[in-house]
Amino acid sequence: MTEVKSSRAVDSLFGATVPVLQAGMGGVAQHELAAAVCEAGAFGMVGLYRHQPNEILELIAATARLTDRRFGVNFVPFVLSDDELIERIGVVLQSNPSRPPIVTFFGLPSPQVLGAVAGRADFGVQAGTFADIEQAFDAGASFTVLQTTDAGGHHLGGIDRAQAIRSAKLLKLSARMVFLSGGISTSGEVKSVLDAGFSGVLCGTIFAAALESAAHAEYKQIIVDARAEDTVITDRFSIGWHTHTHRVVRNKTCTDDLMPAHIIGKVHYFGKNHPIPRYSVAVPTRSTEGEIAAMALYCGTSCKSVDRIATAREIVNQLIL
Ligand SMILES: Cc1cc2nc3c(=O)[nH]c(=O)nc-3n(C[C@H](O)[C@H](O)[C@H](O)COP(=O)(O)O)c2cc1C
């Protein structure tokens, strides 16, 4: 069995002694979580989702105040235009020109967007197909993440973990850095991923429930209480981003007949209120008010190992011991 420690390549790119990447979850992975994960020896990322350029600078500065370690930022190309994305990448690269945060993308961005980052910063792409993984490396990605269908949140493809591990040789893992994501929550699972030749894992759900996460307290408790079989893949939470199915904890918004998309809450970010209609893609955070249990409760089968709200350090240790 492989020991759970980072390779020289992972250590030198991410500065992480543990081969674990924390997903840059929009709204949930803010500065406290990303910094705490980095301080625990893994690699933390701030989810930038639809944040405005001035907010991005604030989040990056807040993270840098909490850790001297390298951290990452994450963009979701499906929710921004190419121009918006290129502007935001410019802001990230200028935030610390000598050593900018590592830029990551949820899904393969357009060639224009890849052109804006390639050669200017280290970047990585999470993808759900072997073809997208190849395209990301061809465009100059330093690393990729292959997402499998146990994942919480939106799904980029249809590969399950057993299939990913069986097909590992197609990914030329000895020559390049590929991580695996989706439903991973135990050190045994991390070891089997490393044994198959992957460089490490990316985890979302287990960190969404961390003490330092900005997820709403009620949502964190729902993750703690959920079993893998309480999660479901659906397309119900499609207002704001309708192109991909997602895995969530099953709630009445998934199971009831369709209803009018009335406003069921609001979120307050950077001085502004944003209404949340039923079926919104918005995940409940500490800045959200309203019917939390009816919102998009993104959750992977990895909730199987979440039995309390633990610190990021305890969660990282659970993956390596
Ligand atoms: C609450 C939540 C929000 C997410 N938001 C993002 C995001 O903004 N960007 C991103 O790259 N991935 C996002 N993801 C997906 C993760 O990158 C990853 O594919 C997934 O969490 C892996 O499965 P796991 O949750 O079982 O660990 C999100 C996942 C969750 C659970």
The ligand as an SDF file (V2000), in Angstrom:
LIG
                    3D

 31 33  0  0  0  0  0  0  0  0999 V2000
  -21.0530   22.5840   -1.8560 C   0  0  0  0  0  0  0  0  0  0  0  0
  -20.2740   22.3060   -3.0860 C   0  0  0  0  0  0  0  0  0  0  0  0
  -19.9860   23.3760   -3.9340 C   0  0  0  0  0  0  0  0  0  0  0  0
  -19.1720   23.1710   -5.0490 C   0  0  0  0  0  0  0  0  0  0  0  0
  -18.8140   24.2460   -5.8140 N   0  0  0  0  0  0  0  0  0  0  0  0
  -17.8150   24.0990   -6.7220 C   0  0  0  0  0  0  0  0  0  0  0  0
  -17.2400   25.2540   -7.3680 C   0  0  0  0  0  0  0  0  0  0  0  0
  -17.6680   26.4040   -7.1690 O   0  0  0  0  0  0  0  0  0  0  0  0
  -16.1910   25.0330   -8.1960 N   0  0  0  0  0  0  0  0  0  0  0  0
  -15.6800   23.7730   -8.4060 C   0  0  0  0  0  0  0  0  0  0  0  0
  -14.6570   23.6370   -9.0870 O   0  0  0  0  0  0  0  0  0  0  0  0
  -16.2560   22.6820   -7.8820 N   0  0  0  0  0  0  0  0  0  0  0  0
  -17.2870   22.8120   -7.0290 C   0  0  0  0  0  0  0  0  0  0  0  0
  -17.8210   21.6930   -6.4330 N   0  0  0  0  0  0  0  0  0  0  0  0
  -17.4400   20.3250   -6.9080 C   0  0  0  0  0  0  0  0  0  0  0  0
  -16.0570   19.8710   -6.4440 C   0  0  0  0  0  0  0  0  0  0  0  0
  -15.0670   20.4890   -7.2220 O   0  0  0  0  0  0  0  0  0  0  0  0
  -15.8700   18.3430   -6.5730 C   0  0  0  0  0  0  0  0  0  0  0  0
  -16.1090   17.8860   -7.8760 O   0  0  0  0  0  0  0  0  0  0  0  0
  -16.7110   17.5230   -5.5990 C   0  0  0  0  0  0  0  0  0  0  0  0
  -16.8890   18.1980   -4.3820 O   0  0  0  0  0  0  0  0  0  0  0  0
  -16.0350   16.1770   -5.3530 C   0  0  0  0  0  0  0  0  0  0  0  0
  -16.8850   15.2840   -4.6870 O   0  0  0  0  0  0  0  0  0  0  0  0
  -17.0710   15.2360   -3.0850 P   0  0  0  0  0  0  0  0  0  0  0  0
  -17.9580   16.3900   -2.7770 O   0  0  0  0  0  0  0  0  0  0  0  0
  -17.7080   13.9290   -2.8240 O   0  0  0  0  0  0  0  0  0  0  0  0
  -15.7240   15.3760   -2.4580 O   0  0  0  0  0  0  0  0  0  0  0  0
  -18.6850   21.8640   -5.3530 C   0  0  0  0  0  0  0  0  0  0  0  0
  -19.0140   20.7970   -4.5120 C   0  0  0  0  0  0  0  0  0  0  0  0
  -19.7870   20.9950   -3.3860 C   0  0  0  0  0  0  0  0  0  0  0  0
  -20.0980   19.8440   -2.4750 C   0  0  0  0  0  0  0  0  0  0  0  0
  1  2  1  0
  2  3  1  0
  2 30  2  0
  3  4  2  0
  4  5  1  0
  4 28  1  0
  5  6  2  0
  6  7  1  0
  6 13  1  0
  7  8  2  0
  7  9  1  0
  9 10  1  0
 10 11  2  0
 10 12  1  0
 12 13  2  0
 13 14  1  0
 14 15  1  0
 14 28  1  0
 15 16  1  0
 16 17  1  0
 16 18  1  0
 18 19  1  0
 18 20  1  0
 20 21  1  0
 20 22  1  0
 22 23  1  0
 23 24  1  0
 24 25  2  0
 24 26  1  0
 24 27  1  0
 28 29  2  0
 29 30  1  0
 30 31  1  0
M  END
$$$$
